[in-house]
Amino acid sequence: MGFKYYEQNQLMIPMEWKTLIDKNDVVFVLNDLIDNMNIDKLLETYSPLGNSSYSPKMMLKILMYGYIRKRYSSRQIAEAVQCDIKFIWLAGGNKPTRNVINSFRKDKMKIIMEDVFVELLEVLERKGYINTEEYFVDGTKIEANANKYTFVWKKAVEKYRAKLQEQVHELMKDIDELNEEEDKLYPGKEIEPEEITPEELEEFSKRLSDKLNEGLEKQKTKEEKKKEQKIKKIIKKIDNDFKPRLEKYNKDLEIIGENRNSYSKTDTDATFMHMKEDHMRNGQLKPGYNIQVGSCNGFVVNWSTHQNRNDNGTLIPHLERYERFFNKLPESIGADSGYGNQENYEYLKEKHIKNYIKYPLFHKEQTKKFKSMKYNWQNMEYDEINDKFTCPEGKKLEYVKTRYDKTETGFIQENRVYECSDCSNCTHKSECTKAQGNRQIRFNKKLWQLKNVARRNLMSEKGLEMRGKRAEYSEGIFGQIKWNMGFKRFLLRGLDKVDLEWGLLCFALNIKRMNKKDIEKLKEIAMAKAISLSKNITEFLKQKIQLLSSWIFCFLGSYFRTPSSNF
């Protein structure tokens, strides 16, 4: 049996590293792209003093190629530049350590990430792969690099803080009973529990200590000594317990902010939220980030990272970043019902963006079951001129009052309340309402008008096309990143670093897709050339055959017309 030649100590003639790489590899696309990039902003961050640094373009190349090849950690990239021929070629034989790579990613890339991404978008636009007419937005949750059991809940902190305030207030009362000169310690006011701050506790403890120090040389009675011991215990409790706890609770609430309900002690920017990757299948909350991605023709053209658990408050800041990238906003936008609220619809109307965003119950409204629910207020007749609803039994529901509700983002919604004059004798009241009194309806007229516009757009021929594209493009991007690229958990910590890491992933995905499109285009061109050449050859042969045929017929004709010499 014969074997192929095998010799480990074989000497090789010196050659270029890239000759060992497949000519269609994405590494060449990445290399050419970064070589032609303007990185002046990045170069300004380097100091002329000290030791020389690695080339920033080289660092950019190996970092970006690492994300393309699913090598996300600096340790994996540092290993690759020593043993992977493609990384070795990109690095030009340099071997930066994992600390150098990690430092470049965290400190340098945040300065230039958006500029690099915009330059890639310009290349894609020139090639005709993307356009700004149709834009699709979708979101997903990605787990943070944080322990699942390091949660801090806002409601719990507020509860413990309120209890602590009560304990402090009780302590104040105990001191009032001990201290005969109360006015000297609390001049002019009684301190309420909600007004206590760590600074006030510190000041209060200091005043108590000063008062004790004043009477050090004084001869004390047994009762005074007992009182003094109690005050010392109170000072110790304030300094070692109440003040540190109150500072911690205040700090927790400051970290959580107004729009979040929790944070992780490991990564304080991460919020606990439900994930699709629920391996326990018990709805477990995990620390993570809400990632928003904007796509055109399957390419990522924009991304943003949020701490919100829901998508409805992310659209406006997401589009603001798009505007920063392109210096304009898209002509039309498609998204699912998570974005369908009044604030977003009004923003799109103000910016003259064609709205193809679904709203909650959009699909349910089309069903026969929903339309048959005649006591549902959305199926009741509304007289817009007289501003009245008519129930199925013919009774009028008239305007009573207006309520103003604030959303998580601080947006104020105006809800008008309508009430029936008398439901007491209605035989269908139990089907219509569970309320003890008359039937009421809360109606947001502005949102109702905006929904009507969105519904018309979504049900149009263009709307049906946009709905189909949204599912294909947006969901496909998340599928590529999570499953094909195997990225389901961030490596970096903090909102800014996580945003940078997701930007690197989007850049890597676009490079891969661009390379695939380029190869497909080259194949199409080659096929078109082959078909054209085949047609030309066929035409040439056809002409030659016709010429040969005519020559043969002429020859035969002349032969048979010529008299034979034998006759």
N, C-alpha and C positions, 0 to 999 in steps of 0.2 A: 504494500500500500504506500503511495507517495504522499508526502506532506509538502505544504508550501514552505518556502525558505524562511528560516527563523534564526536571527543572529542579533543578540542584544548589544554587542560591542561594534556593530557596523558603523563605519565612518561615513558621514554624509558631506557632500559638496556644499559649501555655504550657499544659502538661499534666503529669500525674503520669507518672513513668517506668514504673510498673507497668502502665499502660494499654496499653503496647506489648508486654507479655508475655502469652503464652497462659495463660488462667486455670487450665488443668490442669497447668501446669509444676510440677515438684518444688520449685522455688525458694520457692513459697508455703508448702509443707509445712515445709520447713527453717526458714523465717523465723518462722513461728508457734511451732514447737517451741522454738527457742532463745530467743525472746522470753519464753516462760513458764518457762524454766529458772532454777534457783537457782544463782548463781555467786558466792556470798559468799566461798567459799574462794579463788577466783581474785582477787577484789577486794582481799583482805587482802595480796596480794603487791605491790600498787601503792603507791608512796610518794607522800605529799601534796606533797613538795618537788620542785623542778625544773619542767621544762616539762610541760604537760598531755599525757596519753597518748591514743592512739586508744581508742575504746570497746571493751572486751573482747568484748562481744556482737557488735559489728560484725566484729571480727577473727575470732571464732568462725565467724560466718556465711560470710565469704568463704573461709576456710580449708576448712571442711566442703564448701562448694559447689564449691570447686576439685577436691576428690577425687571428688565426684559427676560432674563434667564432665571427668574424666581430665586435669586440670591439676595435676600432682603437685609440680612445682618452684615455689619461691617466686618465681622470675623470671616464670614463666607466669601466676601469680595476679596479680602486680604489673602485668603487661601487660593482663590481663583487666579490672581495675578502671578502666582508662582507656578501653577501647574496646568492652567487652561490656555491653550494656544491663542484663542480669540482674545482673552483678557490680556495675555502677554503682548500681543500685537498692539492692542489699544493703548496699553501702558508704556509701550516702547521699551520694554525690559525693566522699567522702574518697579519697585516693590514697596509701595506705601503700606504702613502697618494699619491695623484695625483702628487704632486710636486716631491716626491721621485721617483716615476715611470717615470715621464717626464725627470728628471735629469739623471736617469740611461740610458734611451733610447738615449738621446742626447750626453751625455758625455762618457758613458762606452761602449755602443754597437758599436760605430764607431771603437773602438779599436779591437774588437773581431768578428765583423760580418762576415768577410770573412773567418776566421778560423772556426767558427761555421758552416758556409755553406759548407766548404770543407769537414768537418767531416761527415756531412749528405750525401754528394756525395759519400764518401767512403763506407758508410753503404749501399747506394743504389746500388753501383757497386758490393759489396760483395753479395748482394741478387740477382744480375743478372737483375735488373730493368733498368739499363742504360748501354750504351757502348759508346765508343768514336770513333767508326767507322763512324757513320752517325750523322751529326750535322746540325740543321736547325735554321736559324736566321730570325727574323721578328721584326718590330717596331710598336709602337703605341704612340699617344700623350695623355698625362694626364695633366689635368688642374692644375695649381699651386694654392697655397693658397694666392691669390693676387686679388686685385680689377681689374675688367675688363677695367676700364677707367683711369688707372694710367700709361698709355703708354708714352714712350719717344722714338721717332723715330730718327734714325741716320741721315737720309737725312735732316730732319727738323733742327736738332742741327747744322749740317754743314752749312746749309743755314743761320741760325741766327748768327752763329759765323763769317761767312764771312761778313755779313752786319755790325756786330759790329766792325770788323777790319777796314772796310771802314769808319765808323763813327770816330774811333780813329784816322785814318789817316787824316780825315778832321779836327779834333780837333788840330792835330799837325800843320797843315797849318795855322789855326787861330792863334795859339800861335806864329808861325813864324812871322806873320804880326804884332802882338803886341810887340814882343820882339826884340829890336834892337841888343842885344848881343846874337844872335842865336847860334853862335859857342860855347858859354860857356855851353849851355844846350844840344847841340847835337855835341859833339866834333868828328870831323873826318868822319861822315857818315850820310846818310839820312835813316831813319828807314822806311822800307816797311811794309804794313799792315799785310802780312802773318808772319812777324817776331816778331810781338808784343806778348809778354807774360805777365802774371799778375805781374811777378817780375819786368819786365821792366816798366810797368805802375806805380808800387809802387815806383820804383827808380825815375821815371820821376816826379811823384807827390811830392816826397821829395825834389828834386832839385828846383822845383817851390816854395815850401814853404820856403826853405832856402833862396832863392833869395828875397822873400818878407820880410823875417825877417831881412835881411841885411840892408834894407832901412827903418826900423821902426822909427829911430830918425831923419831921413832926412826930411827936409821941402819939401813937394810935391806940384806940380802945380795941377790945376784942371784936366788936361789931364792925368797926372800920376795917380791921384786917381781913375779916371774912368778905366784906364788900370789895376790898382791893383784890383779893384772890379771884373773885368772880369776874371782875373787870379784866384781869390778866387773861383769864380763860376766853373771855369774849374777844379780846384783841388777837389772841392766838388763832381763834376760829375764823376771824375775819381775814387775817393775813395768810393763813395756811389752807383755808377751805373756801370761804365765800368769794373772796376776790379772784383767786385763780379760776374757779369754776365759772364765774360770771364773765371773765375775760375770754374763756374758752367758748362759752355759748355765743357771745357776741362775735367772736372770730368765725365760728361755724356759720352763723347767719350771714355774715359779710361774704364768705366764700360762696354760699348757696345763691345769694342774690334774690331778686324778686321773681324771676321767671323760671326758677328751678325748684324741684322738691327734694333733691338729694345731691350728695357728692361722695366720691370715694377718697378715703384717706391716702391711698397709694398714688392716685392721680386726681388731684382736687378739681380739675377741669371736667372730669368725666361724670356723667349723670347715669343713674340706674334706670334702665329701660328694658322693655321686652325685646328679645332677639328672635329671628327666624330659626337660627341654629340652636334650638332648645333640645339638647341631647337628653335632659332629664324628663322632658315632656310634662313639666308641671308648671309652666308659665313663670319660671324663675327669672327674676330681674338681675341683669348684669350691668356692670359699669361699661358705658360705651359712648359713641358719638353718632349723631345723625348726619349722614353724608348726602349731599345733594349733587346730582350730576346733570349737566345739560348736554344734549347730544344733537348732532346733525349728521344724517346719513350713516349712523353707526359709529361716528368719531366723537370723542369727548371734546367739547369746545369750551366747557366751563365747569367748575366745581366749587363747592363751598362746604365748610364744616361747621356744625351747629351743636349746641348743647340741648336744644329743644327735643322733647320726646315725640312731639307731633310735627307733621310737615307744614301745617297751615301758617306758621309764623316764619317760615324760612324763605319763601319765594322772593320777597322784596329785596332782602340783603343779597340773595343769590343773583338776581338780575342786576343789581348795582355793580357787582363784580364783572358781569358780562359787559356792561356798559364801559367799564374801565378797560377791558380787553379790546373791544372793537370800536370804542368811541361812538356807539350807537346801540339801540335796542333791537331785538328781532321783530320782524313784521307780524308773525303769528306764533302762538305758543300752545302746545298741547300738554296736558298733565291729567293725573287721575283725581278722584274726588277729595283726596286729602288736602288739596290746595283750594277747593271751592268755597271761599268765604267772602264776605262783603269787602273786607280790607283789600284782598288781592284783586277782586273784580274791579273795584274803584281805581286801584293803581293802574291796571291794564287799560281801563277806559281813559284815564288821564294821559297815559303815555301813547295812546292810539295804537295799541297792540291788539291784533285780532285774537279773540278769546275762544280757545277750544278746550277749556278746562272743565272737567265734570264737577258736579256738586253732589253731596250726600243724597241718596235716594234717586239719583238720575236713572239708573237701570230699573230700580223698583217701580218707578212711576210708569214705566212702559208695560208693566204686567197687568193682566186682567184682574188678578186678586186685589191689587192696590186700587185700581179704578172702581172696583165694586164696593170699596169701603166708603159708603156715602156719608157717614158721619165724621170722617176725617176732614179737618178744616181745609186741607189742600184740594179736596174735591167739592167743596161748597162753592156756590156762586158768589162772586165778588163784584159789586158795583163800584167801579173805580171813580165814577163821577160823584156819586152821593156818599162814597166811602162807607159802604155797609156790606155785611155778609148776609146771605139768606140760607138758613138750614134746610135740610130735606123736607121738613114739616111746614115750610113756608114762613117761619118766624125770622124776624130781623135781629141781627147782632150789630149794635151801634157802638161807635167809639166812646170809650170811657176815660182813659188816661194814657199817658206815655211813660214808659220805663226806659232808663238808660243803663245798659249793661257794659261792663268793661271786659275785654278779652285778655288773654295771657300777655299779649304784646302791648296792652295799654290802649287798644283801639276802642272807641265808644260806639256802641250800636244802639240805634233808636228802635225800640219795640213798642208798637201801639197795641193797646188792650181793647178788645171788643167784647161786649156782654149782651146776652139775650135779656129782654125785659122781664120775661116770666116763663120759667120752665116747669113750674110746680105741677101743672095739669097735663104735661106731655107724657103720653104713654110710652114713648121711646127714650125717655131720659136716661135710663140705665144703660142703653146702647150708646148714647151720645156722650155722656160724661159721668165720672165717678164723684164729682164734686157735690157737696151738700146743697149749695145754692144754685144759681143759674150758670149756664154754660159760658165759658170765657175762651177767647182766642187771643194769643199773642202773635202779632203780625209785623214782620219787618218789611215795610213797603219797598224801601230802596233795594234790599236784597232780592225781593220778589221780582222787581223789574230787571235787575241784573241777571237773575237766573233765567228769565224768559229769553234774554238776548243770547246767553250761553246755550240754552236748549236749542234755539233755532240754528245756531252755528254748528252744534254737535250733530244735529239731525240732517244737515245738508249733505250733499254729495262730497264736498271738500271735508266736512267734519268726519264722515265715515272713513275717508282716506287717512286723515290725521290720527284718528283713534287706532287704526291698524298699525300705522307707522310707530306710534308711541310705544305700543306693546313690543314691537320688534326691536327697535333701537335701544330704548332705555333698559328694558329687562335683559337684553343681550349683553350690554356692557357689564352689568353686575354679575351675570353668569360667567363672563370671561374672567373678570378679576377674582371672583370668589372661588370658582371651581377650576378653570383652566390654569390660572396663575396661582391658585392655592393661597390667596391672601384673605384670611378671615379674622385676623387679630393684629392690632397695631403693635409695633415694636417700640416706638417713641412715646413719651408722655408729655401732656400739656397740649392745649388747643392749637397753638401756633405750630408746634412740631408735628402734630397729627395732620394738620392741614397741609404741611409741606410733604409729608410722607404720601398722602393721597394724591397730591399733585405729581409726584414722581411716578406713581402707578398709572395715572392718566396719560402722562407723557409716554411711558413705556408701551401702553396699550395702543396709542395712536401710531407710534413708530412701527409696531408689529403689523397693524392694519394697513399702513401706508406701504410697507414692503410687500405685503400680500397683493395689494391693488396694483403696485408697480409691476410685479411678476405677471399678474393676470393681463395687464395692459400689454406687456412685452409679448406674451403668448398670443394675444389677439392680433397684434401687429405682425408677428411672425406667421400666424395662420393666414392673415389677409394677404401677406406677401406670397405665401406658398400657393394660395388659391389663385392669386393674380398671375403668378408664374405658370401655374398649371394651365390657366386659361390661355395665356400667351403661347405656351408650348403646343397646346391643343390646336389653337388657331393657326400656328405656324405649320404644324403637321397637316392640318386640313388643307391649307393652301398648297403645300407641296404635293399632297396626294391628288388634289384637283389638277395641278399642273402636270403631274406625272400621268394621270388618267387621260388628260387631253392630248398629251404627247403620244401616248400609246395608241389612242383612237386615230390620231392623224397618221401615225406610222402604218397601222393596219389598213387604213383607208387608202393610203397611197400605194401600199403593197398590192392590194387586190385590184386597184385600177390600172396598174402597170401590165402591158401585154407580155405573155411569157415567150421566152426565146425559143421554146420547143414547138410552138405552133406556127 
